[in-house]
């Protein structure tokens, strides 16, 4: 009997050591990642029915980054990102209904149906887009960080961009300025390897994009973007550095999108074998398997989360479909105006 009890204690100790975080954190990652996955799948379905128009870039495969962001930074921190951004918006607390309605172009959308897929925004949730021009958000995020430093807050600005934007001149100008002024900005390159459709290996002699930070003496590292634990830990390291007043930090988070660049991209520039290899690293499957294997939670608890989110996204679809389109007069609302602007003529 003593041997049995001792073996049980050893087993429990191994399980505890394998679980670096508490149950709530693992379930939080699962919930965040599954919400993003389901939202994107439903959005793709609506797009196929022509209920959503225009460009449409989904986050399927990259959900571990969203999971890590949900726990690795503070709600008061700011985020600005590019146009593959539905998942990041949901992670920041924007609700599924207003996000889905925005995709539909409805007046109940998070920006009243005026932004569409690429331009979600919510000052309430410290989420500053959703930006359609490649790399344009990098100086915007740097400016937001400058504002936080100027106001004397303890907040940072997470400034996200893809591997394609890492070649933009605005990045180098922003990096230089941020390091010179020690701005509280966390730069994140979501490297999914292909930008629009061209491999990183064909666009630069530097394949490890985190090395770009070395030119500015900016602390930089590469992160496994298929694992929310790795993302969470890297974010916490970076945030601690920034909040200590030492200035910017740069993370190259290596990830993979399972779909093409946009919904119209057949992604013929990569092999089926490569895609299948990365699908074996699916962050949703990996986190569920870990939760069950290490007895963090039961299958019933996982099913409850899945069922709850399925209902949530179905209700978001119904909400979007039943909402009204904005009036034409909305074109003249929410615009910046200046009465004495010299370049407007009658």
C-alpha positions in Angstrom: 0.0 0.0 0.0 2.9 2.4 0.8 4.4 1.7 -2.6 1.1 2.5 -4.3 0.8 5.8 -2.4 4.4 6.7 -3.2 3.9 6.0 -6.9 0.8 8.2 -6.8 2.7 11.1 -5.2 5.5 10.8 -7.8 2.9 10.8 -10.7 1.1 13.8 -9.2 4.5 15.6 -8.9 5.4 15.0 -12.5 2.0 16.2 -13.7 2.3 19.3 -11.6 5.8 20.0 -13.0 4.5 19.5 -16.6 1.7 22.0 -15.9 3.6 25.3 -15.7 0.4 27.3 -15.3 -2.9 26.9 -13.4 -6.1 25.4 -14.8 -7.7 28.7 -15.5 -4.8 29.8 -17.7 -4.9 26.7 -19.8 -8.7 26.9 -20.2 -8.3 30.6 -21.1 -5.9 29.7 -23.9 -8.3 27.1 -25.2 -11.3 29.4 -25.1 -9.5 32.3 -26.8 -8.0 30.1 -29.6 -11.3 28.2 -30.2 -13.3 31.4 -30.4 -10.9 32.8 -33.0 -10.9 29.5 -35.0 -14.7 29.3 -35.0 -15.2 32.9 -35.8 -13.0 32.7 -38.8 -14.6 29.4 -40.0 -18.0 31.0 -39.8 -16.8 34.1 -41.5 -15.4 32.0 -44.4 -18.7 30.3 -44.8 -20.5 33.6 -44.9 -18.0 34.9 -47.5 -18.7 31.9 -49.7 -22.4 32.9 -49.7 -21.4 36.5 -50.7 -22.7 37.8 -47.4 -19.2 39.3 -46.7 -17.5 41.1 -49.5 -14.1 42.6 -50.2 -10.7 41.3 -48.9 -10.8 38.7 -46.2 -7.8 37.4 -44.3 -8.3 34.7 -41.7 -6.2 33.9 -38.7 -6.6 30.1 -38.9 -3.4 28.4 -37.7 -2.0 31.5 -35.9 -4.3 31.3 -32.9 -1.5 30.5 -30.4 -0.4 34.2 -30.7 -3.9 35.4 -29.8 -3.9 33.0 -26.8 -0.5 34.2 -25.5 -1.6 37.9 -26.0 -4.7 37.2 -23.8 -2.5 36.4 -20.8 0.9 37.9 -21.5 0.1 41.6 -21.4 -2.3 43.9 -19.5 -5.7 45.2 -20.6 -4.4 48.7 -20.3 -1.7 48.1 -22.9 -2.3 49.2 -26.4 -2.3 47.0 -29.5 -2.1 48.0 -33.2 -1.8 45.4 -35.9 -2.2 44.7 -39.7 -5.2 43.4 -41.6 -5.2 39.8 -40.5 -6.7 41.0 -37.3 -10.1 39.5 -36.4 -8.5 37.2 -33.9 -6.5 39.9 -32.2 -9.6 42.1 -31.9 -11.5 39.3 -30.2 -8.6 38.7 -27.9 -8.7 42.3 -26.8 -12.4 41.9 -25.7 -14.3 43.1 -28.7 -17.5 41.0 -28.8 -18.2 38.5 -31.5 -21.5 40.1 -32.5 -20.1 43.6 -33.3 -17.1 42.0 -35.0 -19.2 39.7 -37.2 -21.5 42.6 -38.0 -18.5 44.6 -39.1 -17.6 41.9 -41.6 -21.1 42.1 -42.9 -20.8 45.9 -43.3 -23.7 46.5 -40.9 -24.4 49.5 -38.7 -24.1 47.4 -35.6 -20.5 46.6 -36.4 -17.6 47.8 -34.2 -16.9 50.7 -36.5 -20.5 51.0 -37.8 -19.9 48.9 -40.9 -17.4 51.4 -42.3 -14.2 49.5 -41.7 -14.9 45.9 -42.9 -12.5 43.0 -42.4 -9.3 45.0 -42.3 -10.2 47.9 -40.1 -11.7 46.9 -36.7 -11.1 49.5 -34.0 -12.0 50.1 -30.4 -10.5 52.8 -28.2 -12.5 51.3 -25.3 -10.5 48.1 -25.6 -7.2 49.8 -26.4 -7.3 48.3 -29.8 -6.2 50.6 -32.6 -6.7 48.5 -35.7 -6.7 46.7 -38.2 -4.6 48.7 -40.8 -4.7 47.9 -44.5 -1.5 49.5 -45.7 1.5 47.1 -45.3 3.7 48.3 -42.5 1.8 51.6 -41.9 0.9 50.5 -38.4 4.6 50.3 -37.3 5.1 54.1 -37.0 1.5 54.4 -35.6 2.3 52.0 -32.8 5.6 53.8 -32.2 3.7 57.0 -31.9 1.2 55.5 -29.4 4.2 54.3 -27.3 5.6 57.8 -27.4 2.2 59.1 -26.1 2.3 56.6 -23.2 5.8 57.7 -22.3 4.9 61.4 -22.5 1.9 60.8 -20.2 4.0 58.9 -17.8 2.0 55.7 -17.8 3.2 52.1 -17.2 1.6 50.9 -20.4 3.2 49.6 -23.5 2.1 49.5 -27.1 2.2 46.1 -28.8 2.9 46.8 -32.5 2.3 43.8 -34.7 3.2 43.2 -38.4 3.8 40.4 -40.8 7.1 39.2 -42.4 6.2 41.1 -45.6 6.2 44.4 -43.6 9.6 43.7 -42.1 11.1 45.0 -45.3 9.4 48.4 -45.1 11.6 51.5 -44.5 9.1 52.6 -41.9 10.2 49.8 -39.7 13.8 50.9 -39.7 12.9 54.5 -39.0 10.6 53.4 -36.2 13.1 51.1 -34.7 15.8 53.8 -34.7 13.4 56.4 -33.1 12.1 54.0 -30.5 15.6 52.9 -29.3 16.8 56.5 -29.3 14.0 57.7 -27.1 13.6 54.4 -25.2 9.9 54.1 -26.0 7.6 51.5 -24.4 6.9 49.6 -27.5 6.9 45.8 -28.1 7.3 45.0 -31.8 6.0 41.7 -32.9 6.6 40.2 -36.3 4.1 37.4 -37.0 6.3 35.4 -39.4 4.0 33.0 -41.3 6.8 32.5 -43.9 5.1 33.7 -47.1 3.9 37.3 -46.7 1.3 37.5 -49.5 2.8 34.6 -51.4 6.6 35.0 -51.5 8.8 33.0 -49.2 10.9 34.9 -46.7 13.9 33.1 -48.2 13.4 34.8 -51.5 13.1 38.3 -50.2 16.1 38.8 -48.0 19.5 37.3 -47.1 18.3 37.5 -43.5 15.9 34.7 -42.9 15.7 35.0 -39.1 13.9 38.3 -38.9 14.6 38.9 -35.2 18.2 39.6 -36.2 17.1 42.9 -37.7 16.8 44.3 -34.2 20.6 43.8 -33.7 21.3 46.8 -36.0 19.7 49.0 -33.3 20.9 47.1 -30.2 17.3 46.2 -29.6 16.7 43.1 -27.5 15.2 40.6 -29.9 14.4 36.9 -29.9 12.6 34.2 -32.0 9.5 32.5 -30.5 7.6 29.4 -31.2 4.2 30.8 -32.5 2.4 27.5 -32.5 2.4 27.2 -28.7 0.5 29.7 -26.4 2.9 28.9 -23.5 5.9 30.1 -25.5 4.1 33.2 -26.7 2.9 34.0 -23.2 6.4 33.6 -21.7 8.1 35.7 -24.4 5.5 38.5 -24.0 6.1 38.6 -20.2 9.9 38.8 -20.6 9.5 41.6 -23.1 6.9 43.5 -21.1 9.1 43.3 -18.0 12.0 44.7 -19.9 9.9 47.5 -21.4 8.2 48.5 -18.1 11.5 48.8 -16.4 12.3 51.8 -18.7 14.8 50.1 -20.9 13.0 50.8 -24.1 11.7 48.6 -26.9 11.8 44.8 -27.4 11.3 42.8 -30.6 9.8 39.3 -31.0 9.8 37.3 -34.2 6.9 34.9 -33.6 7.2 32.1 -36.1 3.8 30.8 -37.1 1.9 29.4 -40.0 -1.4 30.2 -41.7 -3.4 27.2 -42.9 -5.3 29.2 -45.5 -3.9 31.4 -48.3 -3.0 35.0 -47.8 -6.6 36.0 -48.4 -9.7 34.0 -49.2 -9.0 34.3 -53.0 -5.4 32.9 -52.7 -5.1 29.2 -53.6 -1.6 29.1 -52.0 0.1 27.1 -54.7 3.5 28.4 -53.7 3.7 25.8 -50.9 3.5 22.1 -50.9 0.7 20.0 -49.5 3.3 18.1 -47.5 4.5 21.3 -45.8 0.9 22.3 -45.0 0.1 18.9 -43.5 3.3 19.1 -41.4 2.2 22.3 -39.8 -1.3 21.0 -39.3 0.2 18.4 -37.0 1.3 21.3 -34.9 -2.2 22.8 -34.7 -2.1 24.9 -31.5 -5.8 24.0 -30.7 -5.1 20.3 -30.9 -1.9 20.5 -29.0 -3.4 22.5 -26.1 -6.4 20.2 -25.9 -4.2 17.1 -25.8 -2.0 18.6 -23.1 -5.1 19.5 -21.0 -6.3 16.0 -21.2 -3.0 14.2 -20.9 -1.9 16.1 -17.9 -5.4 16.0 -16.3 -5.7 19.7 -16.1 -9.4 19.5 -17.0 -11.8 16.9 -18.2 -13.2 16.2 -21.6 -16.6 17.4 -20.3 -15.1 20.8 -19.3 -13.5 21.1 -22.8 -16.8 20.2 -24.4 -18.6 22.9 -22.3 -16.2 25.6 -23.6 -16.6 24.4 -27.2 -20.4 24.3 -26.9 -20.5 27.8 -25.4 -18.5 29.3 -28.1 -20.4 27.5 -30.9 -23.6 29.1 -29.5 -21.8 32.5 -29.2 -20.6 32.5 -32.8 -24.0 31.2 -34.2 -25.7 34.1 -32.3 -23.1 36.5 -33.8 -24.0 35.3 -37.3 -27.7 35.7 -36.6 -27.1 39.2 -35.2 -25.1 40.3 -38.2 -27.6 39.0 -40.7 -30.5 40.6 -38.9 -28.8 44.0 -38.5 -29.4 46.9 -40.9 -26.9 48.5 -43.3 -25.8 52.0 -42.4 -27.6 54.9 -44.0 -25.9 56.7 -46.9 -25.7 59.8 -44.7 -23.2 57.9 -42.5 -20.6 58.7 -45.2 -20.5 62.3 -43.7 -20.3 61.2 -40.1 -17.2 60.4 -38.0 -14.8 62.3 -40.4 -12.1 64.7 -39.3 -12.9 68.2 -40.4 -11.2 71.6 -40.3 -13.2 74.7 -41.4 -10.1 76.6 -42.6 -8.4 73.7 -44.3 -6.7 75.4 -47.2 -6.9 72.7 -49.9 -10.7 72.3 -50.0 -12.5 74.4 -52.6 -16.2 74.8 -53.4 
